[in-house]
Amino acid sequence: MDLMVTRQGDIWQAAYGDRVWRAAVGRSGIAVKRIEGDGVSPIGCWPIRRVLYRADKLGAAPVSVFPTEVIAEDDGWCDAPGHPDYNRPVKLPFAASHEEMWRKDDLYDIVVVLGQNDDPVVPGAGSAVFLHVASAGYGSTAGCATLTRADLLEFLAMAEPGTRLCFRGED
């Protein structure tokens, strides 16, 4: 069973089995990924690789069947298409363009790493496409999907091995 992210009227939602949660996606919606930085949540089904979390914010690891790792203050994610570590975790300081995984806001308190553009990595085809904690009011993302912290924890506790996140465009 997969977590299906779709538009329902004026909002985005994520459905897993009989559970449905409000969600947010990239500022450009769900579409075919064209280039790095296009703000698209890429159409397709992406395997869940692992769960990252802030131990200082959550305490215990989220309940999950997926490998789970603590986010450290020096963790980053390379989003520079021309760099050999593109779409890979890196340690900071890091000279090339990157995201900081240890954020001051709560958005990366839980990060579900998706297998989008990682096997193999294609430069410019998208990096750091995650499922993470939603901002207040479900603000759009740079291409990720989001759920509230409570909903994300509920999903992770329910998810089974092999679960994917599927971004579905409008029919």
C-alpha positions in Angstrom: 0.0 0.0 0.0 1.3 3.5 -0.9 0.8 7.0 0.5 -1.0 8.8 -2.3 -0.6 12.6 -2.5 -3.2 14.3 -4.7 -5.2 17.5 -5.0 -8.8 17.4 -3.7 -10.5 20.6 -4.7 -8.5 23.5 -3.3 -6.3 21.5 -1.0 -3.7 18.7 -1.2 -4.2 15.5 0.7 -2.3 12.3 1.5 -4.2 9.0 1.8 -2.9 5.7 3.2 -5.5 3.0 3.4 -8.6 4.5 5.0 -6.7 7.4 6.6 -6.6 10.8 4.9 -4.6 13.8 6.0 -4.3 17.3 4.7 -0.9 17.8 3.0 1.2 20.4 1.2 3.4 20.0 -1.9 5.8 22.0 -4.0 5.0 25.6 -5.0 4.6 24.5 -8.6 2.2 21.6 -7.7 2.6 18.0 -8.8 4.1 17.7 -12.3 6.8 16.1 -14.3 10.2 17.2 -12.9 12.1 19.4 -15.3 15.1 20.9 -13.5 16.5 21.4 -10.1 14.7 24.3 -8.3 11.5 24.2 -10.4 9.3 23.8 -7.2 7.7 20.7 -8.6 6.7 17.7 -6.5 7.6 15.0 -9.1 4.9 12.8 -10.5 5.6 9.2 -9.7 6.0 6.7 -6.8 9.1 7.0 -4.7 10.3 4.4 -2.2 10.9 5.4 1.4 14.6 5.0 2.0 14.9 6.1 5.7 13.6 8.4 8.4 15.7 11.2 9.9 14.7 12.9 13.1 15.8 15.6 15.6 16.3 13.7 18.9 16.5 17.0 20.8 13.0 17.8 19.6 11.3 14.3 19.6 13.2 12.5 22.3 12.6 8.9 21.1 12.8 7.8 17.5 9.5 7.8 15.6 7.9 4.3 15.4 8.7 3.1 11.9 9.6 0.0 9.9 12.1 2.1 8.0 15.7 2.6 9.0 15.8 5.6 11.4 18.7 8.0 12.0 19.3 11.0 14.2 19.9 14.4 12.4 23.1 16.0 13.7 23.9 19.8 13.7 26.4 19.3 10.9 24.1 17.4 8.5 23.3 18.8 5.1 22.0 17.7 1.7 23.8 18.6 -1.5 21.5 20.3 -4.1 24.3 21.5 -6.5 23.7 19.6 -9.8 27.3 19.8 -10.8 28.8 18.4 -7.6 29.7 14.7 -7.2 27.6 14.6 -4.0 24.4 15.9 -5.7 21.3 14.6 -4.0 23.3 13.0 -1.2 23.7 13.7 2.5 26.8 15.8 3.3 28.6 17.1 6.4 28.8 20.9 7.0 30.6 23.1 6.4 30.1 22.2 2.7 31.3 24.6 -0.1 28.7 23.7 -2.7 24.9 24.6 -2.6 23.1 22.5 0.1 20.2 22.4 2.5 20.9 22.4 6.2 19.1 19.5 7.8 19.3 21.0 11.3 16.8 23.8 10.9 15.8 26.5 13.3 12.1 25.9 12.4 10.4 22.6 13.1 10.0 21.5 9.4 12.9 19.0 9.5 12.2 17.6 13.0 11.1 14.5 11.0 12.3 13.9 7.5 11.3 10.9 5.4 13.9 10.5 2.7 12.4 9.4 -0.7 14.2 7.5 -3.4 13.6 10.1 -6.0 16.6 10.6 -8.4 18.9 8.5 -6.3 19.5 5.2 -8.2 21.2 6.5 -10.2 21.5 10.2 -9.4 21.0 12.3 -12.6 22.4 15.9 -12.3 19.6 18.4 -12.2 16.8 15.9 -12.0 15.9 16.8 -8.5 17.3 16.6 -5.0 16.1 16.6 -1.4 12.6 15.4 -2.2 11.3 14.5 1.3 8.2 14.0 3.3 8.6 16.3 6.3 6.7 18.4 8.9 4.2 21.0 7.5 4.6 24.7 8.1 1.7 26.6 9.7 -1.1 26.9 7.2 0.4 24.1 5.0 2.6 26.5 3.1 4.0 25.2 -0.2 7.5 23.6 -0.3 10.4 23.5 -2.8 9.1 20.1 -4.0 8.5 18.0 -1.0 5.3 16.7 0.6 4.4 17.7 4.2 2.0 16.5 6.9 1.6 17.9 10.4 4.0 16.3 13.0 1.1 14.3 14.5 -0.1 13.0 11.1 3.4 12.2 10.0 4.1 10.2 13.2 0.7 8.4 12.7 1.6 7.6 9.0 5.1 6.3 10.0 3.6 4.0 12.7 1.1 2.5 10.1 3.4 2.2 7.1 4.6 -1.2 6.1 7.8 -2.3 4.4 7.7 -1.4 0.7 5.4 1.6 1.2 6.1 4.4 -1.3 5.0 8.0 -1.5 3.2 8.6 -4.8 2.6 12.1 -6.2 -0.3 11.9 -8.5 -1.1 14.7 -11.0 -4.6 15.9 -11.8 -6.4 13.6 -14.3 
